[in-house]
Amino acid sequence: MELNALKRELKALVVEECDVDLEAHEIEDDERLIGSDGRMDLDSLDALSISLEVKSRYGKRIDGGNETRMALSSIDALAEFILAE
């Protein structure tokens, strides 16, 4: 899958699953996703929703702990995680 297309899909996934008050195109690739210091203020339930949907759509399981924090830090990080072998 092409990287930019994947990033567009992931932004739409975040908007759909987390009910953020943004359009997908308004999310920056390097913007912080999870945490109160991020513009979207996503929490652990949002992280779980994103993780489950990533598993369903892309077959990539995001394990708990540090791996999850890193993969869900931004759209860039999530796309890299999905595309990694």
PDB file with one MODEL, atoms N, CA, C and O in Angstrom:
MODEL        1
ATOM      1  N   MET A   1       0.845  -1.185   0.000  1.00  0.00           N
ATOM      2  CA  MET A   1       0.000   0.000   0.000  1.00  0.00           C
ATOM      3  C   MET A   1       0.886   1.242   0.000  1.00  0.00           C
ATOM      4  O   MET A   1       1.936   1.276   0.643  1.00  0.00           O
ATOM      5  N   GLU A   2       0.457   2.226  -0.710  1.00  0.00           N
ATOM      6  CA  GLU A   2       1.196   3.482  -0.823  1.00  0.00           C
ATOM      7  C   GLU A   2       1.051   4.277   0.484  1.00  0.00           C
ATOM      8  O   GLU A   2      -0.038   4.368   1.050  1.00  0.00           O
ATOM      9  N   LEU A   3       2.160   4.845   0.947  1.00  0.00           N
ATOM     10  CA  LEU A   3       2.224   5.501   2.248  1.00  0.00           C
ATOM     11  C   LEU A   3       1.204   6.627   2.399  1.00  0.00           C
ATOM     12  O   LEU A   3       0.501   6.675   3.408  1.00  0.00           O
ATOM     13  N   ASN A   4       1.104   7.519   1.440  1.00  0.00           N
ATOM     14  CA  ASN A   4       0.173   8.652   1.570  1.00  0.00           C
ATOM     15  C   ASN A   4      -1.280   8.193   1.582  1.00  0.00           C
ATOM     16  O   ASN A   4      -2.103   8.766   2.296  1.00  0.00           O
ATOM     17  N   ALA A   5      -1.603   7.169   0.801  1.00  0.00           N
ATOM     18  CA  ALA A   5      -2.961   6.625   0.808  1.00  0.00           C
ATOM     19  C   ALA A   5      -3.270   6.012   2.174  1.00  0.00           C
ATOM     20  O   ALA A   5      -4.371   6.180   2.699  1.00  0.00           O
ATOM     21  N   LEU A   6      -2.301   5.305   2.743  1.00  0.00           N
ATOM     22  CA  LEU A   6      -2.485   4.718   4.067  1.00  0.00           C
ATOM     23  C   LEU A   6      -2.703   5.801   5.115  1.00  0.00           C
ATOM     24  O   LEU A   6      -3.575   5.662   5.973  1.00  0.00           O
ATOM     25  N   LYS A   7      -1.934   6.863   5.057  1.00  0.00           N
ATOM     26  CA  LYS A   7      -2.100   7.960   6.022  1.00  0.00           C
ATOM     27  C   LYS A   7      -3.490   8.579   5.908  1.00  0.00           C
ATOM     28  O   LYS A   7      -4.104   8.902   6.925  1.00  0.00           O
ATOM     29  N   ARG A   8      -3.993   8.748   4.690  1.00  0.00           N
ATOM     30  CA  ARG A   8      -5.351   9.284   4.510  1.00  0.00           C
ATOM     31  C   ARG A   8      -6.381   8.342   5.139  1.00  0.00           C
ATOM     32  O   ARG A   8      -7.309   8.790   5.812  1.00  0.00           O
ATOM     33  N   GLU A   9      -6.212   7.039   4.917  1.00  0.00           N
ATOM     34  CA  GLU A   9      -7.119   6.054   5.514  1.00  0.00           C
ATOM     35  C   GLU A   9      -7.062   6.103   7.037  1.00  0.00           C
ATOM     36  O   GLU A   9      -8.096   6.027   7.701  1.00  0.00           O
ATOM     37  N   LEU A  10      -5.863   6.231   7.589  1.00  0.00           N
ATOM     38  CA  LEU A  10      -5.716   6.257   9.046  1.00  0.00           C
ATOM     39  C   LEU A  10      -6.337   7.504   9.649  1.00  0.00           C
ATOM     40  O   LEU A  10      -6.926   7.440  10.727  1.00  0.00           O
ATOM     41  N   LYS A  11      -6.218   8.615   8.984  1.00  0.00           N
ATOM     42  CA  LYS A  11      -6.853   9.846   9.476  1.00  0.00           C
ATOM     43  C   LYS A  11      -8.369   9.678   9.494  1.00  0.00           C
ATOM     44  O   LYS A  11      -9.030  10.074  10.454  1.00  0.00           O
ATOM     45  N   ALA A  12      -8.919   9.093   8.436  1.00  0.00           N
ATOM     46  CA  ALA A  12     -10.361   8.840   8.389  1.00  0.00           C
ATOM     47  C   ALA A  12     -10.770   7.860   9.489  1.00  0.00           C
ATOM     48  O   ALA A  12     -11.829   8.017  10.097  1.00  0.00           O
ATOM     49  N   LEU A  13      -9.945   6.861   9.745  1.00  0.00           N
ATOM     50  CA  LEU A  13     -10.204   5.890  10.805  1.00  0.00           C
ATOM     51  C   LEU A  13     -10.277   6.589  12.158  1.00  0.00           C
ATOM     52  O   LEU A  13     -11.189   6.325  12.941  1.00  0.00           O
ATOM     53  N   VAL A  14      -9.332   7.475  12.438  1.00  0.00           N
ATOM     54  CA  VAL A  14      -9.312   8.201  13.710  1.00  0.00           C
ATOM     55  C   VAL A  14     -10.575   9.050  13.859  1.00  0.00           C
ATOM     56  O   VAL A  14     -11.195   9.058  14.923  1.00  0.00           O
ATOM     57  N   VAL A  15     -10.951   9.756  12.813  1.00  0.00           N
ATOM     58  CA  VAL A  15     -12.154  10.596  12.869  1.00  0.00           C
ATOM     59  C   VAL A  15     -13.385   9.731  13.113  1.00  0.00           C
ATOM     60  O   VAL A  15     -14.239  10.075  13.931  1.00  0.00           O
ATOM     61  N   GLU A  16     -13.476   8.616  12.407  1.00  0.00           N
ATOM     62  CA  GLU A  16     -14.633   7.732  12.502  1.00  0.00           C
ATOM     63  C   GLU A  16     -14.711   7.021  13.857  1.00  0.00           C
ATOM     64  O   GLU A  16     -15.771   7.003  14.482  1.00  0.00           O
ATOM     65  N   GLU A  17     -13.614   6.445  14.307  1.00  0.00           N
ATOM     66  CA  GLU A  17     -13.616   5.639  15.521  1.00  0.00           C
ATOM     67  C   GLU A  17     -13.606   6.471  16.804  1.00  0.00           C
ATOM     68  O   GLU A  17     -14.121   6.028  17.831  1.00  0.00           O
ATOM     69  N   CYS A  18     -13.036   7.649  16.754  1.00  0.00           N
ATOM     70  CA  CYS A  18     -12.842   8.438  17.974  1.00  0.00           C
ATOM     71  C   CYS A  18     -13.754   9.650  18.058  1.00  0.00           C
ATOM     72  O   CYS A  18     -13.708  10.391  19.041  1.00  0.00           O
ATOM     73  N   ASP A  19     -14.573   9.861  17.052  1.00  0.00           N
ATOM     74  CA  ASP A  19     -15.554  10.946  17.067  1.00  0.00           C
ATOM     75  C   ASP A  19     -14.921  12.298  17.401  1.00  0.00           C
ATOM     76  O   ASP A  19     -15.399  13.029  18.269  1.00  0.00           O
ATOM     77  N   VAL A  20     -13.833  12.612  16.687  1.00  0.00           N
ATOM     78  CA  VAL A  20     -13.175  13.902  16.895  1.00  0.00           C
ATOM     79  C   VAL A  20     -13.887  14.990  16.103  1.00  0.00           C
ATOM     80  O   VAL A  20     -14.543  14.711  15.100  1.00  0.00           O
ATOM     81  N   ASP A  21     -13.755  16.208  16.551  1.00  0.00           N
ATOM     82  CA  ASP A  21     -14.405  17.340  15.899  1.00  0.00           C
ATOM     83  C   ASP A  21     -13.511  17.963  14.834  1.00  0.00           C
ATOM     84  O   ASP A  21     -13.361  19.183  14.769  1.00  0.00           O
ATOM     85  N   LEU A  22     -12.925  17.116  14.006  1.00  0.00           N
ATOM     86  CA  LEU A  22     -12.067  17.550  12.912  1.00  0.00           C
ATOM     87  C   LEU A  22     -12.418  16.752  11.668  1.00  0.00           C
ATOM     88  O   LEU A  22     -12.990  15.665  11.748  1.00  0.00           O
ATOM     89  N   GLU A  23     -12.076  17.295  10.546  1.00  0.00           N
ATOM     90  CA  GLU A  23     -12.135  16.532   9.303  1.00  0.00           C
ATOM     91  C   GLU A  23     -10.811  15.787   9.173  1.00  0.00           C
ATOM     92  O   GLU A  23      -9.789  16.232   9.696  1.00  0.00           O
ATOM     93  N   ALA A  24     -10.829  14.665   8.482  1.00  0.00           N
ATOM     94  CA  ALA A  24      -9.621  13.850   8.350  1.00  0.00           C
ATOM     95  C   ALA A  24      -8.452  14.658   7.782  1.00  0.00           C
ATOM     96  O   ALA A  24      -7.320  14.516   8.244  1.00  0.00           O
ATOM     97  N   HIS A  25      -8.720  15.501   6.786  1.00  0.00           N
ATOM     98  CA  HIS A  25      -7.642  16.269   6.142  1.00  0.00           C
ATOM     99  C   HIS A  25      -7.032  17.324   7.071  1.00  0.00           C
ATOM    100  O   HIS A  25      -5.966  17.862   6.769  1.00  0.00           O
ATOM    101  N   GLU A  26      -7.684  17.625   8.187  1.00  0.00           N
ATOM    102  CA  GLU A  26      -7.165  18.615   9.138  1.00  0.00           C
ATOM    103  C   GLU A  26      -6.141  18.017  10.103  1.00  0.00           C
ATOM    104  O   GLU A  26      -5.453  18.762  10.801  1.00  0.00           O
ATOM    105  N   ILE A  27      -6.027  16.687  10.157  1.00  0.00           N
ATOM    106  CA  ILE A  27      -5.080  16.034  11.052  1.00  0.00           C
ATOM    107  C   ILE A  27      -3.709  16.023  10.386  1.00  0.00           C
ATOM    108  O   ILE A  27      -3.558  15.567   9.252  1.00  0.00           O
ATOM    109  N   GLU A  28      -2.719  16.528  11.103  1.00  0.00           N
ATOM    110  CA  GLU A  28      -1.347  16.554  10.588  1.00  0.00           C
ATOM    111  C   GLU A  28      -0.715  15.170  10.739  1.00  0.00           C
ATOM    112  O   GLU A  28      -1.027  14.445  11.684  1.00  0.00           O
ATOM    113  N   ASP A  29       0.163  14.805   9.820  1.00  0.00           N
ATOM    114  CA  ASP A  29       0.815  13.495   9.864  1.00  0.00           C
ATOM    115  C   ASP A  29       1.621  13.285  11.137  1.00  0.00           C
ATOM    116  O   ASP A  29       1.666  12.173  11.662  1.00  0.00           O
ATOM    117  N   ASP A  30       2.256  14.337  11.640  1.00  0.00           N
ATOM    118  CA  ASP A  30       3.119  14.211  12.816  1.00  0.00           C
ATOM    119  C   ASP A  30       2.459  14.697  14.109  1.00  0.00           C
ATOM    120  O   ASP A  30       3.117  14.805  15.144  1.00  0.00           O
ATOM    121  N   GLU A  31       1.184  14.983  14.045  1.00  0.00           N
ATOM    122  CA  GLU A  31       0.440  15.476  15.212  1.00  0.00           C
ATOM    123  C   GLU A  31       0.266  14.372  16.260  1.00  0.00           C
ATOM    124  O   GLU A  31      -0.002  13.220  15.920  1.00  0.00           O
ATOM    125  N   ARG A  32       0.418  14.733  17.516  1.00  0.00           N
ATOM    126  CA  ARG A  32       0.254  13.779  18.621  1.00  0.00           C
ATOM    127  C   ARG A  32      -1.202  13.313  18.676  1.00  0.00           C
ATOM    128  O   ARG A  32      -2.123  14.128  18.678  1.00  0.00           O
ATOM    129  N   LEU A  33      -1.397  11.999  18.720  1.00  0.00           N
ATOM    130  CA  LEU A  33      -2.753  11.449  18.735  1.00  0.00           C
ATOM    131  C   LEU A  33      -3.306  11.261  20.139  1.00  0.00           C
ATOM    132  O   LEU A  33      -4.382  11.767  20.458  1.00  0.00           O
ATOM    133  N   ILE A  34      -2.576  10.537  20.979  1.00  0.00           N
ATOM    134  CA  ILE A  34      -3.092  10.132  22.285  1.00  0.00           C
ATOM    135  C   ILE A  34      -2.515  11.026  23.383  1.00  0.00           C
ATOM    136  O   ILE A  34      -1.318  11.313  23.401  1.00  0.00           O
ATOM    137  N   GLY A  35      -3.383  11.458  24.294  1.00  0.00           N
ATOM    138  CA  GLY A  35      -2.936  12.242  25.441  1.00  0.00           C
ATOM    139  C   GLY A  35      -3.558  13.623  25.487  1.00  0.00           C
ATOM    140  O   GLY A  35      -3.990  14.169  24.472  1.00  0.00           O
ATOM    141  N   SER A  36      -3.591  14.166  26.674  1.00  0.00           N
ATOM    142  CA  SER A  36      -4.220  15.469  26.878  1.00  0.00           C
ATOM    143  C   SER A  36      -3.420  16.611  26.267  1.00  0.00           C
ATOM    144  O   SER A  36      -3.939  17.714  26.098  1.00  0.00           O
ATOM    145  N   ASP A  37      -2.149  16.350  25.932  1.00  0.00           N
ATOM    146  CA  ASP A  37      -1.347  17.398  25.302  1.00  0.00           C
ATOM    147  C   ASP A  37      -1.534  17.446  23.800  1.00  0.00           C
ATOM    148  O   ASP A  37      -0.974  18.320  23.137  1.00  0.00           O
ATOM    149  N   GLY A  38      -2.313  16.521  23.246  1.00  0.00           N
ATOM    150  CA  GLY A  38      -2.625  16.529  21.821  1.00  0.00           C
ATOM    151  C   GLY A  38      -3.883  17.343  21.553  1.00  0.00           C
ATOM    152  O   GLY A  38      -4.733  17.496  22.430  1.00  0.00           O
ATOM    153  N   ARG A  39      -3.993  17.852  20.360  1.00  0.00           N
ATOM    154  CA  ARG A  39      -5.144  18.691  19.991  1.00  0.00           C
ATOM    155  C   ARG A  39      -6.468  17.922  20.056  1.00  0.00           C
ATOM    156  O   ARG A  39      -7.509  18.504  20.362  1.00  0.00           O
ATOM    157  N   MET A  40      -6.429  16.612  19.765  1.00  0.00           N
ATOM    158  CA  MET A  40      -7.659  15.817  19.748  1.00  0.00           C
ATOM    159  C   MET A  40      -8.014  15.260  21.115  1.00  0.00           C
ATOM    160  O   MET A  40      -9.140  14.810  21.326  1.00  0.00           O
ATOM    161  N   ASP A  41      -7.059  15.285  22.057  1.00  0.00           N
ATOM    162  CA  ASP A  41      -7.296  14.834  23.433  1.00  0.00           C
ATOM    163  C   ASP A  41      -7.838  13.404  23.483  1.00  0.00           C
ATOM    164  O   ASP A  41      -8.777  13.122  24.228  1.00  0.00           O
ATOM    165  N   LEU A  42      -7.252  12.506  22.695  1.00  0.00           N
ATOM    166  CA  LEU A  42      -7.689  11.119  22.675  1.00  0.00           C
ATOM    167  C   LEU A  42      -7.167  10.397  23.912  1.00  0.00           C
ATOM    168  O   LEU A  42      -6.072  10.690  24.394  1.00  0.00           O
ATOM    169  N   ASP A  43      -7.950   9.457  24.420  1.00  0.00           N
ATOM    170  CA  ASP A  43      -7.586   8.745  25.647  1.00  0.00           C
ATOM    171  C   ASP A  43      -7.360   7.259  25.379  1.00  0.00           C
ATOM    172  O   ASP A  43      -7.298   6.828  24.227  1.00  0.00           O
ATOM    173  N   SER A  44      -7.240   6.483  26.453  1.00  0.00           N
ATOM    174  CA  SER A  44      -6.930   5.057  26.318  1.00  0.00           C
ATOM    175  C   SER A  44      -8.043   4.286  25.619  1.00  0.00           C
ATOM    176  O   SER A  44      -7.763   3.311  24.921  1.00  0.00           O
ATOM    177  N   LEU A  45      -9.285   4.691  25.785  1.00  0.00           N
ATOM    178  CA  LEU A  45     -10.379   4.021  25.069  1.00  0.00           C
ATOM    179  C   LEU A  45     -10.295   4.292  23.572  1.00  0.00           C
ATOM    180  O   LEU A  45     -10.584   3.415  22.757  1.00  0.00           O
ATOM    181  N   ASP A  46      -9.902   5.500  23.218  1.00  0.00           N
ATOM    182  CA  ASP A  46      -9.695   5.816  21.807  1.00  0.00           C
ATOM    183  C   ASP A  46      -8.533   4.994  21.248  1.00  0.00           C
ATOM    184  O   ASP A  46      -8.600   4.497  20.124  1.00  0.00           O
ATOM    185  N   ALA A  47      -7.471   4.854  22.038  1.00  0.00           N
ATOM    186  CA  ALA A  47      -6.322   4.045  21.618  1.00  0.00           C
ATOM    187  C   ALA A  47      -6.746   2.606  21.372  1.00  0.00           C
ATOM    188  O   ALA A  47      -6.315   1.987  20.399  1.00  0.00           O
ATOM    189  N   LEU A  48      -7.585   2.073  22.244  1.00  0.00           N
ATOM    190  CA  LEU A  48      -8.085   0.713  22.079  1.00  0.00           C
ATOM    191  C   LEU A  48      -8.927   0.597  20.808  1.00  0.00           C
ATOM    192  O   LEU A  48      -8.789  -0.370  20.059  1.00  0.00           O
ATOM    193  N   SER A  49      -9.788   1.567  20.567  1.00  0.00           N
ATOM    194  CA  SER A  49     -10.619   1.558  19.357  1.00  0.00           C
ATOM    195  C   SER A  49      -9.762   1.574  18.100  1.00  0.00           C
ATOM    196  O   SER A  49     -10.017   0.827  17.155  1.00  0.00           O
ATOM    197  N   ILE A  50      -8.743   2.431  18.095  1.00  0.00           N
ATOM    198  CA  ILE A  50      -7.841   2.509  16.943  1.00  0.00           C
ATOM    199  C   ILE A  50      -7.110   1.183  16.771  1.00  0.00           C
ATOM    200  O   ILE A  50      -7.003   0.671  15.656  1.00  0.00           O
ATOM    201  N   SER A  51      -6.608   0.627  17.866  1.00  0.00           N
ATOM    202  CA  SER A  51      -5.855  -0.630  17.817  1.00  0.00           C
ATOM    203  C   SER A  51      -6.706  -1.767  17.264  1.00  0.00           C
ATOM    204  O   SER A  51      -6.243  -2.536  16.421  1.00  0.00           O
ATOM    205  N   LEU A  52      -7.934  -1.875  17.727  1.00  0.00           N
ATOM    206  CA  LEU A  52      -8.828  -2.935  17.249  1.00  0.00           C
ATOM    207  C   LEU A  52      -9.140  -2.771  15.763  1.00  0.00           C
ATOM    208  O   LEU A  52      -9.194  -3.752  15.022  1.00  0.00           O
ATOM    209  N   GLU A  53      -9.340  -1.553  15.344  1.00  0.00           N
ATOM    210  CA  GLU A  53      -9.650  -1.312  13.933  1.00  0.00           C
ATOM    211  C   GLU A  53      -8.434  -1.561  13.051  1.00  0.00           C
ATOM    212  O   GLU A  53      -8.576  -2.063  11.936  1.00  0.00           O
ATOM    213  N   VAL A  54      -7.245  -1.220  13.529  1.00  0.00           N
ATOM    214  CA  VAL A  54      -6.013  -1.512  12.781  1.00  0.00           C
ATOM    215  C   VAL A  54      -5.858  -3.021  12.614  1.00  0.00           C
ATOM    216  O   VAL A  54      -5.497  -3.490  11.534  1.00  0.00           O
ATOM    217  N   LYS A  55      -6.127  -3.783  13.671  1.00  0.00           N
ATOM    218  CA  LYS A  55      -6.056  -5.246  13.599  1.00  0.00           C
ATOM    219  C   LYS A  55      -7.059  -5.772  12.578  1.00  0.00           C
ATOM    220  O   LYS A  55      -6.731  -6.643  11.773  1.00  0.00           O
ATOM    221  N   SER A  56      -8.272  -5.248  12.611  1.00  0.00           N
ATOM    222  CA  SER A  56      -9.326  -5.694  11.712  1.00  0.00           C
ATOM    223  C   SER A  56      -9.024  -5.356  10.251  1.00  0.00           C
ATOM    224  O   SER A  56      -9.176  -6.206   9.373  1.00  0.00           O
ATOM    225  N   ARG A  57      -8.604  -4.136   9.993  1.00  0.00           N
ATOM    226  CA  ARG A  57      -8.405  -3.672   8.614  1.00  0.00           C
ATOM    227  C   ARG A  57      -7.065  -4.093   8.006  1.00  0.00           C
ATOM    228  O   ARG A  57      -6.990  -4.424   6.823  1.00  0.00           O
ATOM    229  N   TYR A  58      -6.011  -4.078   8.826  1.00  0.00           N
ATOM    230  CA  TYR A  58      -4.665  -4.261   8.284  1.00  0.00           C
ATOM    231  C   TYR A  58      -3.961  -5.520   8.802  1.00  0.00           C
ATOM    232  O   TYR A  58      -2.859  -5.842   8.356  1.00  0.00           O
ATOM    233  N   GLY A  59      -4.592  -6.227   9.738  1.00  0.00           N
ATOM    234  CA  GLY A  59      -4.017  -7.453  10.256  1.00  0.00           C
ATOM    235  C   GLY A  59      -2.786  -7.251  11.122  1.00  0.00           C
ATOM    236  O   GLY A  59      -2.022  -8.191  11.338  1.00  0.00           O
ATOM    237  N   LYS A  60      -2.585  -6.051  11.617  1.00  0.00           N
ATOM    238  CA  LYS A  60      -1.432  -5.744  12.468  1.00  0.00           C
ATOM    239  C   LYS A  60      -1.911  -5.556  13.907  1.00  0.00           C
ATOM    240  O   LYS A  60      -2.727  -4.679  14.194  1.00  0.00           O
ATOM    241  N   ARG A  61      -1.393  -6.389  14.797  1.00  0.00           N
ATOM    242  CA  ARG A  61      -1.767  -6.317  16.204  1.00  0.00           C
ATOM    243  C   ARG A  61      -0.821  -5.363  16.925  1.00  0.00           C
ATOM    244  O   ARG A  61       0.400  -5.497  16.849  1.00  0.00           O
ATOM    245  N   ILE A  62      -1.406  -4.405  17.620  1.00  0.00           N
ATOM    246  CA  ILE A  62      -0.621  -3.476  18.425  1.00  0.00           C
ATOM    247  C   ILE A  62      -0.659  -3.988  19.855  1.00  0.00           C
ATOM    248  O   ILE A  62      -1.689  -3.909  20.524  1.00  0.00           O
ATOM    249  N   ASP A  63       0.467  -4.512  20.320  1.00  0.00           N
ATOM    250  CA  ASP A  63       0.552  -5.050  21.678  1.00  0.00           C
ATOM    251  C   ASP A  63       0.589  -3.910  22.685  1.00  0.00           C
ATOM    252  O   ASP A  63       0.822  -2.754  22.332  1.00  0.00           O
ATOM    253  N   GLY A  64       0.358  -4.255  23.934  1.00  0.00           N
ATOM    254  CA  GLY A  64       0.355  -3.259  24.994  1.00  0.00           C
ATOM    255  C   GLY A  64       1.738  -2.703  25.279  1.00  0.00           C
ATOM    256  O   GLY A  64       2.737  -3.142  24.710  1.00  0.00           O
ATOM    257  N   GLY A  65       1.770  -1.742  26.159  1.00  0.00           N
ATOM    258  CA  GLY A  65       3.037  -1.193  26.615  1.00  0.00           C
ATOM    259  C   GLY A  65       3.648  -0.186  25.664  1.00  0.00           C
ATOM    260  O   GLY A  65       2.948   0.556  24.974  1.00  0.00           O
ATOM    261  N   ASN A  66       4.969  -0.179  25.645  1.00  0.00           N
ATOM    262  CA  ASN A  66       5.723   0.820  24.895  1.00  0.00           C
ATOM    263  C   ASN A  66       5.430   0.768  23.395  1.00  0.00           C
ATOM    264  O   ASN A  66       5.387   1.805  22.734  1.00  0.00           O
ATOM    265  N   GLU A  67       5.229  -0.442  22.857  1.00  0.00           N
ATOM    266  CA  GLU A  67       4.930  -0.571  21.427  1.00  0.00           C
ATOM    267  C   GLU A  67       3.662   0.194  21.064  1.00  0.00           C
ATOM    268  O   GLU A  67       3.602   0.858  20.028  1.00  0.00           O
ATOM    269  N   THR A  68       2.658   0.097  21.916  1.00  0.00           N
ATOM    270  CA  THR A  68       1.405   0.807  21.663  1.00  0.00           C
ATOM    271  C   THR A  68       1.616   2.313  21.699  1.00  0.00           C
ATOM    272  O   THR A  68       1.152   3.034  20.817  1.00  0.00           O
ATOM    273  N   ARG A  69       2.312   2.777  22.712  1.00  0.00           N
ATOM    274  CA  ARG A  69       2.550   4.222  22.813  1.00  0.00           C
ATOM    275  C   ARG A  69       3.288   4.751  21.589  1.00  0.00           C
ATOM    276  O   ARG A  69       2.972   5.825  21.077  1.00  0.00           O
ATOM    277  N   MET A  70       4.261   3.996  21.130  1.00  0.00           N
ATOM    278  CA  MET A  70       5.037   4.433  19.961  1.00  0.00           C
ATOM    279  C   MET A  70       4.184   4.393  18.696  1.00  0.00           C
ATOM    280  O   MET A  70       4.182   5.354  17.927  1.00  0.00           O
ATOM    281  N   ALA A  71       3.463   3.298  18.468  1.00  0.00           N
ATOM    282  CA  ALA A  71       2.667   3.151  17.249  1.00  0.00           C
ATOM    283  C   ALA A  71       1.539   4.177  17.184  1.00  0.00           C
ATOM    284  O   ALA A  71       1.174   4.636  16.102  1.00  0.00           O
ATOM    285  N   LEU A  72       0.992   4.532  18.330  1.00  0.00           N
ATOM    286  CA  LEU A  72      -0.137   5.461  18.354  1.00  0.00           C
ATOM    287  C   LEU A  72       0.272   6.903  18.639  1.00  0.00           C
ATOM    288  O   LEU A  72      -0.571   7.735  18.972  1.00  0.00           O
ATOM    289  N   SER A  73       1.548   7.194  18.511  1.00  0.00           N
ATOM    290  CA  SER A  73       2.000   8.556  18.815  1.00  0.00           C
ATOM    291  C   SER A  73       1.588   9.557  17.747  1.00  0.00           C
ATOM    292  O   SER A  73       1.371  10.731  18.048  1.00  0.00           O
ATOM    293  N   SER A  74       1.477   9.099  16.486  1.00  0.00           N
ATOM    294  CA  SER A  74       1.090   9.994  15.390  1.00  0.00           C
ATOM    295  C   SER A  74       0.631   9.148  14.202  1.00  0.00           C
ATOM    296  O   SER A  74       0.797   7.929  14.195  1.00  0.00           O
ATOM    297  N   ILE A  75       0.065   9.799  13.217  1.00  0.00           N
ATOM    298  CA  ILE A  75      -0.313   9.107  11.973  1.00  0.00           C
ATOM    299  C   ILE A  75       0.935   8.559  11.299  1.00  0.00           C
ATOM    300  O   ILE A  75       0.925   7.436  10.795  1.00  0.00           O
ATOM    301  N   ASP A  76       2.014   9.342  11.285  1.00  0.00           N
ATOM    302  CA  ASP A  76       3.279   8.869  10.704  1.00  0.00           C
ATOM    303  C   ASP A  76       3.725   7.566  11.352  1.00  0.00           C
ATOM    304  O   ASP A  76       4.043   6.601  10.658  1.00  0.00           O
ATOM    305  N   ALA A  77       3.750   7.537  12.689  1.00  0.00           N
ATOM    306  CA  ALA A  77       4.209   6.352  13.417  1.00  0.00           C
ATOM    307  C   ALA A  77       3.295   5.162  13.175  1.00  0.00           C
ATOM    308  O   ALA A  77       3.769   4.035  13.034  1.00  0.00           O
ATOM    309  N   LEU A  78       1.999   5.398  13.126  1.00  0.00           N
ATOM    310  CA  LEU A  78       1.048   4.316  12.906  1.00  0.00           C
ATOM    311  C   LEU A  78       1.199   3.733  11.505  1.00  0.00           C
ATOM    312  O   LEU A  78       1.149   2.516  11.327  1.00  0.00           O
ATOM    313  N   ALA A  79       1.381   4.591  10.525  1.00  0.00           N
ATOM    314  CA  ALA A  79       1.576   4.118   9.150  1.00  0.00           C
ATOM    315  C   ALA A  79       2.863   3.305   9.040  1.00  0.00           C
ATOM    316  O   ALA A  79       2.881   2.252   8.402  1.00  0.00           O
ATOM    317  N   GLU A  80       3.927   3.785   9.654  1.00  0.00           N
ATOM    318  CA  GLU A  80       5.204   3.036   9.641  1.00  0.00           C
ATOM    319  C   GLU A  80       5.049   1.679  10.314  1.00  0.00           C
ATOM    320  O   GLU A  80       5.592   0.685   9.832  1.00  0.00           O
ATOM    321  N   PHE A  81       4.310   1.625  11.430  1.00  0.00           N
ATOM    322  CA  PHE A  81       4.077   0.378  12.133  1.00  0.00           C
ATOM    323  C   PHE A  81       3.336  -0.611  11.237  1.00  0.00           C
ATOM    324  O   PHE A  81       3.708  -1.783  11.169  1.00  0.00           O
ATOM    325  N   ILE A  82       2.306  -0.156  10.559  1.00  0.00           N
ATOM    326  CA  ILE A  82       1.511  -1.026   9.698  1.00  0.00           C
ATOM    327  C   ILE A  82       2.328  -1.545   8.527  1.00  0.00           C
ATOM    328  O   ILE A  82       2.190  -2.706   8.142  1.00  0.00           O
ATOM    329  N   LEU A  83       3.175  -0.702   7.957  1.00  0.00           N
ATOM    330  CA  LEU A  83       3.942  -1.096   6.779  1.00  0.00           C
ATOM    331  C   LEU A  83       5.190  -1.912   7.122  1.00  0.00           C
ATOM    332  O   LEU A  83       5.772  -2.546   6.242  1.00  0.00           O
ATOM    333  N   ALA A  84       5.606  -1.904   8.390  1.00  0.00           N
ATOM    334  CA  ALA A  84       6.792  -2.668   8.795  1.00  0.00           C
ATOM    335  C   ALA A  84       6.518  -4.161   8.710  1.00  0.00           C
ATOM    336  O   ALA A  84       5.417  -4.623   9.011  1.00  0.00           O
ATOM    337  N   GLU A  85       7.521  -4.898   8.302  1.00  0.00           N
ATOM    338  CA  GLU A  85       7.385  -6.359   8.195  1.00  0.00           C
ATOM    339  C   GLU A  85       7.599  -7.026   9.511  1.00  0.00           C
ATOM    340  O   GLU A  85       7.521  -8.251   9.602  1.00  0.00           O
TER     341      GLU A  85
ENDMDL
END
